[in-house]
């Protein structure tokens, strides 16, 4: 069966997305490094700004939120974290639609500009003691703006990399661009450690936390400059009909409900582990008596190196052998290994460092290929919206609520229940991966066909 026939069988008359992209605009012989740099830079900003809010929340909650209980203030700050997630699906539709109609570069510059603006706003918000309820409202407003933009950032990058990466290297380019998420997360912990080293814990609580958001804003402006100089996707330019009004994406999306569900399941599997390890893990380890927050934060930097290595290696492997073996290996390891590893850590049999490295290495395998894997499931005309909607919904449901869930479980004395959540979602993602066939080839590496 040819790739075009495969896509027609799977998608209600539509060719497989990988085949459509290849026939619309053949991959260029050159290596589009400028385009890859533009995609990666925005991923760094997205991950840094999103993660730094979570790790700085214990330090700014006292200054920006009302109440007399430190726990209540922290939960309020984490609710602001969750609200940013709730608007991600809306952002994936609104800004993703602009990316599909006005261009990949337009969407990429818009998202990173809004993320930078939100970070700079958080840096200068006066405290609750100065402006009262306006302080938490401004925090929520900044997070909503960032949530809208982040909801479209990742799918816009997925569409852009899918269409600009050279054939035979698409998954490696996916790994590099998504590696920006790893670098951004690692950078947030580096900045946190620098702030603690320079100002001390009390100094960070007294206002030095603002420097973390200032740095994020400046980082975003740098990424904006890089993206403004990148070329538009040739696939988008070739597929666009300037004189015709863009058709509604909803009929096409309804024809691809199975693929949307698949992207939702795969995203859920990586999201819970990612937010558990990168955001909540220091608090989890401290509550379990396994390690202090500073030791765990240092271990996370080592784990980020393992995560990045797994992503680069996984991308190379997926270009050669296909994405599904790489996805399944990572999800199987997380499903089977998360609970035993963390039980061994809390009992003192295994130190926090190797546990962190193993979990993040396993997570790196599906993260390496997920962007392009999802992007090639859908035709270019709806690619950003089609990838963004299920991705944002899954991240909102499984990522945005995780810090609040973790804090509530800890306050109720059930800290040991937390590892089961990422393990179960990884198992569900593994099961969902068997709903597709993959037909890798050198020229068209990822036509993916759901079972009839």
C-alpha positions as CSV (number, residue, x, y, z in Angstrom):
1,X,0.0,0.0,0.0
2,X,1.4,3.4,-0.9
3,X,1.6,6.2,1.6
4,X,-1.1,8.1,-0.2
5,X,-3.4,5.1,-0.2
6,X,-2.6,4.6,3.5
7,X,-3.6,8.1,4.3
8,X,-6.8,7.8,2.3
9,X,-7.7,4.7,4.2
10,X,-7.1,6.4,7.5
11,X,-8.3,9.9,7.3
12,X,-11.6,10.0,5.4
13,X,-10.1,10.8,1.9
14,X,-7.2,12.8,3.2
15,X,-3.6,11.7,2.3
16,X,-1.3,11.0,5.2
17,X,0.2,14.2,6.5
18,X,3.8,13.2,5.9
19,X,3.0,12.3,2.3
20,X,1.1,15.5,1.8
21,X,3.9,17.7,3.1
22,X,6.5,15.9,1.0
23,X,4.5,16.1,-2.3
24,X,3.5,19.8,-1.7
25,X,7.0,21.0,-1.1
26,X,10.0,18.6,-1.3
27,X,12.4,18.9,1.6
28,X,15.3,21.3,0.8
29,X,18.8,19.9,0.3
30,X,20.3,22.4,2.8
31,X,20.1,22.1,6.5
32,X,17.7,25.0,7.7
33,X,19.7,25.8,10.8
34,X,18.3,29.3,11.1
35,X,14.7,27.9,11.2
36,X,15.8,25.3,13.8
37,X,17.4,28.0,16.0
38,X,14.2,30.0,15.8
39,X,12.1,27.1,16.9
40,X,14.5,26.1,19.7
41,X,14.9,29.6,21.1
42,X,11.2,29.9,21.6
43,X,11.0,26.5,23.3
44,X,13.7,27.7,25.8
45,X,11.6,30.8,26.6
46,X,8.4,28.9,27.0
47,X,9.9,26.3,29.3
48,X,11.8,28.8,31.4
49,X,8.9,31.2,32.0
50,X,6.5,28.4,32.7
51,X,8.8,26.5,35.1
52,X,10.2,29.5,36.9
53,X,6.8,30.5,38.1
54,X,6.3,27.1,39.7
55,X,9.6,27.1,41.5
56,X,9.4,30.7,42.5
57,X,5.8,30.4,43.8
58,X,6.9,29.5,47.4
59,X,8.9,32.7,47.5
60,X,6.5,35.3,46.0
61,X,3.2,33.8,47.3
62,X,3.7,35.7,50.6
63,X,4.1,39.0,48.9
64,X,1.5,38.8,46.2
65,X,-1.4,36.8,47.6
66,X,-3.8,37.5,50.5
67,X,-4.4,35.4,53.5
68,X,-2.9,34.6,56.9
69,X,-1.8,30.9,56.2
70,X,1.4,30.4,54.2
71,X,-0.1,27.1,52.8
72,X,-3.3,29.0,51.7
73,X,-1.1,31.6,49.9
74,X,1.0,28.9,48.2
75,X,-2.1,27.1,47.0
76,X,-3.5,30.4,45.7
77,X,-0.2,30.9,43.8
78,X,-0.5,27.4,42.4
79,X,-4.1,28.1,41.4
80,X,-2.7,30.9,39.3
81,X,-0.3,28.3,37.8
82,X,-3.3,26.1,37.0
83,X,-5.4,29.0,35.5
84,X,-2.7,29.6,32.9
85,X,-3.1,26.0,31.8
86,X,-6.9,26.3,31.6
87,X,-6.7,28.8,28.8
88,X,-4.1,26.9,26.8
89,X,-6.8,25.1,24.6
90,X,-8.3,28.5,23.8
91,X,-4.8,29.8,22.8
92,X,-4.2,26.8,20.7
93,X,-7.3,27.5,18.7
94,X,-7.1,31.3,18.5
95,X,-3.4,31.8,17.9
96,X,-3.0,28.3,16.2
97,X,-5.6,29.4,13.7
98,X,-3.5,32.5,13.0
99,X,-0.5,30.3,12.5
100,X,-2.4,28.1,10.0
101,X,-3.8,31.1,8.1
102,X,-1.2,33.9,8.4
103,X,2.0,31.9,8.6
104,X,4.2,29.9,10.9
105,X,6.6,32.8,11.5
106,X,3.7,35.1,12.4
107,X,2.5,32.6,15.0
108,X,5.9,32.0,16.4
109,X,6.7,35.7,16.8
110,X,3.3,36.4,18.4
111,X,3.6,33.6,21.0
112,X,7.1,34.4,22.2
113,X,6.3,38.1,22.3
114,X,3.3,37.5,24.6
115,X,5.3,35.1,26.8
116,X,8.0,37.8,27.3
117,X,5.4,40.5,28.0
118,X,3.8,38.3,30.7
119,X,7.1,37.6,32.4
120,X,8.1,41.3,32.5
121,X,4.7,42.1,34.0
122,X,5.2,39.5,36.8
123,X,8.6,41.1,37.5
124,X,7.1,44.5,38.3
125,X,3.8,43.8,40.0
126,X,3.6,45.6,43.4
127,X,2.9,43.5,46.5
128,X,-0.5,42.8,48.0
129,X,0.4,45.2,50.9
130,X,0.7,48.0,48.4
131,X,-2.2,47.5,45.9
132,X,-4.4,44.9,47.6
133,X,-6.4,42.5,45.4
134,X,-5.0,44.2,42.3
135,X,-1.7,42.2,42.9
136,X,-3.2,38.7,42.6
137,X,-5.4,39.8,39.8
138,X,-2.5,41.1,37.8
139,X,-0.6,37.8,38.5
140,X,-3.6,35.9,37.1
141,X,-3.9,38.3,34.1
142,X,-0.2,37.8,33.2
143,X,-0.6,34.0,33.5
144,X,-3.7,34.0,31.3
145,X,-1.8,35.9,28.6
146,X,1.1,33.5,28.9
147,X,-1.3,30.5,28.9
148,X,-2.9,31.7,25.7
149,X,0.5,32.1,24.0
150,X,2.0,28.9,25.3
151,X,-1.1,27.0,24.2
152,X,-0.1,27.8,20.6
153,X,3.7,27.9,21.0
154,X,4.4,24.2,21.0
155,X,2.0,23.3,18.1
156,X,3.3,26.2,16.1
157,X,6.9,24.9,16.6
158,X,5.6,21.4,15.7
159,X,4.2,22.6,12.4
160,X,7.2,24.7,11.6
161,X,9.8,21.9,12.3
162,X,7.7,19.3,10.5
163,X,7.7,21.5,7.4
164,X,11.2,22.9,7.5
165,X,13.3,19.9,8.7
166,X,15.1,18.0,5.9
167,X,13.8,14.5,5.1
168,X,15.5,11.8,7.0
169,X,16.4,14.1,9.9
170,X,12.9,15.3,11.0
171,X,12.9,13.5,14.3
172,X,16.4,14.6,15.2
173,X,15.3,18.2,14.4
174,X,12.2,17.6,16.6
175,X,14.5,16.4,19.4
176,X,16.7,19.5,19.1
177,X,13.8,21.9,19.0
178,X,12.1,20.3,21.9
179,X,15.5,20.2,23.6
180,X,14.9,23.9,24.1
181,X,12.2,22.9,26.7
182,X,14.9,21.0,28.6
183,X,17.3,23.8,28.4
184,X,14.7,26.3,29.5
185,X,13.7,24.1,32.5
186,X,17.3,23.6,33.4
187,X,17.9,27.3,33.1
188,X,15.1,28.1,35.5
189,X,16.8,25.9,38.2
190,X,20.2,27.5,37.5
191,X,18.7,30.9,38.0
192,X,17.0,29.7,41.1
193,X,20.2,28.4,42.5
194,X,22.1,31.6,41.6
195,X,19.4,33.7,43.3
196,X,19.6,31.5,46.5
197,X,23.4,31.7,46.4
198,X,23.6,35.4,46.0
199,X,20.6,36.6,48.1
200,X,19.9,33.6,50.4
201,X,16.4,32.2,51.0
202,X,15.2,35.2,52.9
203,X,16.6,37.6,50.3
204,X,14.7,35.8,47.5
205,X,11.5,36.0,49.6
206,X,12.1,39.7,50.2
207,X,12.0,40.5,46.5
208,X,14.9,39.0,44.7
209,X,12.5,36.5,43.1
210,X,11.7,39.4,40.7
211,X,15.0,39.0,38.9
212,X,13.9,35.5,37.8
213,X,11.1,37.1,35.8
214,X,13.2,39.9,34.5
215,X,15.6,37.4,33.1
216,X,12.7,35.5,31.5
217,X,11.5,38.7,29.8
218,X,14.9,39.5,28.4
219,X,15.3,35.9,27.2
220,X,11.9,36.3,25.4
221,X,12.9,39.5,23.6
222,X,16.1,37.8,22.4
223,X,14.0,34.8,21.0
224,X,11.7,37.3,19.3
225,X,14.6,38.9,17.5
226,X,15.8,35.5,16.3
227,X,12.4,34.4,15.1
228,X,11.8,37.6,13.2
229,X,14.8,36.8,11.0
230,X,13.7,33.2,10.2
231,X,12.2,32.2,6.9
232,X,8.6,31.2,6.4
233,X,7.8,27.5,5.9
234,X,7.9,26.5,2.2
235,X,5.1,24.0,2.8
236,X,2.9,26.7,4.2
237,X,3.7,29.1,1.4
238,X,3.0,26.5,-1.3
239,X,-0.2,25.3,0.3
240,X,-1.6,28.8,1.0
241,X,-4.1,30.3,-1.5
242,X,-3.8,34.1,-0.8
243,X,-7.0,35.1,-2.6
244,X,-9.2,32.5,-1.1
245,X,-10.7,32.7,2.4
246,X,-9.2,30.0,4.6
247,X,-11.8,27.2,5.1
248,X,-13.0,26.2,8.6
249,X,-10.7,23.6,10.3
250,X,-13.6,21.9,12.0
251,X,-14.7,19.5,9.2
252,X,-11.1,18.3,8.8
253,X,-10.6,17.9,12.6
254,X,-13.9,15.9,12.8
255,X,-12.5,13.6,10.2
256,X,-9.4,13.0,12.3
257,X,-10.9,12.4,15.8
258,X,-8.9,9.2,16.3
259,X,-5.7,11.1,15.7
260,X,-6.7,13.9,18.0
261,X,-7.4,11.3,20.7
262,X,-4.0,9.7,20.1
263,X,-2.2,13.1,20.5
264,X,-4.2,13.7,23.7
265,X,-3.1,10.4,25.2
266,X,0.5,10.7,24.3
267,X,0.7,14.2,25.6
268,X,-1.0,13.1,28.9
269,X,1.7,10.5,29.3
270,X,4.6,12.8,29.1
271,X,3.0,15.8,30.9
272,X,2.4,14.2,34.3
273,X,5.9,12.9,34.5
274,X,7.4,16.1,33.3
275,X,5.6,18.3,35.8
276,X,6.0,15.9,38.6
277,X,9.8,15.7,38.2
278,X,10.6,19.3,37.1
279,X,8.2,21.2,39.3
280,X,7.0,19.1,42.3
281,X,9.9,16.7,42.8
282,X,11.9,18.9,45.3
283,X,8.8,19.2,47.5
284,X,8.0,15.5,47.1
285,X,11.5,14.3,48.1
286,X,11.6,16.7,51.1
287,X,8.2,15.6,52.3
288,X,9.2,11.9,51.9
289,X,12.4,12.5,53.9
290,X,14.5,11.4,51.0
291,X,16.4,14.6,50.3
292,X,16.3,18.4,50.9
293,X,15.1,20.8,48.2
294,X,18.6,22.0,47.4
295,X,19.9,18.5,46.9
296,X,17.0,17.6,44.7
297,X,17.4,20.7,42.6
298,X,21.0,19.9,42.1
299,X,20.0,16.3,41.1
300,X,17.5,17.7,38.6
301,X,20.3,19.5,36.8
302,X,22.1,16.2,36.3
303,X,18.8,14.6,35.3
304,X,18.3,17.4,32.7
305,X,21.6,16.3,31.0
306,X,20.3,12.7,30.9
307,X,17.0,14.0,29.5
308,X,18.7,15.9,26.7
309,X,21.0,13.0,25.9
310,X,17.9,10.7,25.6
311,X,16.1,13.1,23.4
312,X,19.0,13.5,20.9
313,X,19.6,9.8,20.8
314,X,15.9,9.0,20.6
315,X,15.6,11.5,17.7
316,X,18.4,9.8,15.8
317,X,16.9,6.3,16.5
318,X,13.5,7.4,15.4
319,X,14.8,8.7,12.0
320,X,16.3,5.3,11.4
321,X,13.8,2.9,13.0
322,X,10.5,4.9,13.3
323,X,8.9,6.8,16.1
324,X,6.7,4.2,17.7
325,X,9.5,2.0,19.1
326,X,11.1,5.0,20.7
327,X,7.7,6.2,22.1
328,X,6.8,2.8,23.5
329,X,10.2,2.1,25.1
330,X,10.0,5.4,27.1
331,X,6.4,4.9,28.1
332,X,6.9,1.3,29.1
333,X,9.8,2.2,31.3
334,X,7.8,5.0,33.0
335,X,4.7,2.8,33.5
336,X,6.7,0.0,35.1
337,X,9.5,1.8,36.8
338,X,8.2,5.0,38.4
339,X,6.5,3.6,41.5
340,X,9.3,1.1,42.4
341,X,12.1,3.7,41.8
342,X,10.4,6.3,44.0
343,X,9.6,3.7,46.7
344,X,13.3,2.7,46.8
345,X,14.3,6.3,47.0
346,X,11.9,7.1,49.9
347,X,13.1,4.0,51.8
348,X,16.7,5.1,51.4
349,X,17.8,2.2,49.2
350,X,18.6,4.4,46.1
351,X,19.8,8.0,46.3
352,X,17.8,10.8,44.7
353,X,20.4,11.4,41.9
354,X,20.1,8.1,40.0
355,X,16.3,8.0,40.4
356,X,16.1,11.5,38.8
357,X,18.4,10.5,36.0
358,X,16.5,7.3,35.1
359,X,13.1,9.0,35.2
360,X,14.2,11.9,33.0
361,X,16.1,9.6,30.6
362,X,12.9,7.5,30.0
363,X,10.9,10.7,29.6
364,X,13.3,12.0,27.0
365,X,12.4,9.2,24.6
366,X,8.8,10.2,23.9
367,X,9.6,13.8,24.2
368,X,12.2,13.5,21.4
369,X,9.7,12.6,18.7
370,X,6.3,13.8,19.9
371,X,6.3,17.1,18.1
372,X,7.0,15.9,14.6
373,X,5.1,12.7,15.2
374,X,2.0,14.7,16.0
375,X,2.6,17.3,13.3
376,X,2.7,14.7,10.5
377,X,-0.6,13.2,11.5
378,X,-2.5,16.3,10.1
379,X,-2.5,18.3,6.8
380,X,-0.7,21.7,6.8
381,X,-4.0,23.7,6.5
382,X,-5.0,22.7,10.1
383,X,-1.7,21.4,11.5
384,X,-1.2,24.0,14.3
385,X,-4.7,23.9,15.5
386,X,-5.0,20.1,15.2
387,X,-1.8,19.5,17.2
388,X,-2.5,22.3,19.6
389,X,-6.0,21.5,20.7
390,X,-5.5,18.0,22.1
391,X,-2.0,18.9,23.4
392,X,-3.2,22.0,25.3
393,X,-6.2,20.1,26.7
394,X,-4.0,17.3,28.0
395,X,-1.5,19.7,29.5
396,X,-4.2,21.7,31.1
397,X,-5.9,18.6,32.6
398,X,-2.8,16.7,33.7
399,X,-0.1,19.4,34.0
400,X,-1.8,22.5,35.3
401,X,-3.6,20.8,38.1
402,X,-0.5,18.7,39.3
403,X,1.0,21.2,41.7
404,X,-2.4,21.8,43.4
405,X,-3.1,18.1,43.5
406,X,0.3,17.4,45.0
407,X,0.0,20.1,47.7
408,X,-3.5,18.9,48.7
409,X,-2.3,15.2,48.9
410,X,0.7,16.2,51.0
411,X,-1.4,18.3,53.3
412,X,-3.7,15.3,53.8
413,X,-0.7,13.0,54.5
414,X,-0.8,11.1,51.2
415,X,2.5,12.2,49.6
416,X,3.2,8.5,48.7
417,X,0.2,8.4,46.4
418,X,1.8,10.9,43.9
419,X,4.0,8.5,41.9
420,X,1.0,6.4,40.8
421,X,-0.4,9.3,38.7
422,X,2.5,9.6,36.2
423,X,2.8,5.8,36.1
424,X,-0.8,5.3,35.2
425,X,-0.9,8.0,32.5
426,X,2.3,6.6,31.0
427,X,0.6,3.2,30.9
428,X,-2.4,4.8,29.1
429,X,-0.2,6.5,26.6
430,X,1.6,3.1,25.9
431,X,-1.8,1.4,25.3
432,X,-2.9,4.3,23.0
433,X,0.3,3.9,20.9
434,X,-0.9,0.5,19.7
435,X,-3.9,2.1,18.0
436,X,-1.6,3.1,15.1
437,X,0.6,1.6,12.5
438,X,3.8,3.2,11.2
439,X,5.3,2.9,7.8
440,X,8.8,4.6,8.0
441,X,10.8,5.2,4.9
442,X,13.7,7.4,4.0
443,X,11.7,9.9,2.0
444,X,8.5,9.9,4.0
445,X,9.5,9.0,7.5
446,X,6.1,9.3,9.3
447,X,2.9,8.5,7.6
448,X,0.9,7.1,10.5
449,X,-2.3,5.2,10.0
450,X,-4.9,4.6,12.7
451,X,-6.5,1.1,12.7
452,X,-9.8,1.1,10.9
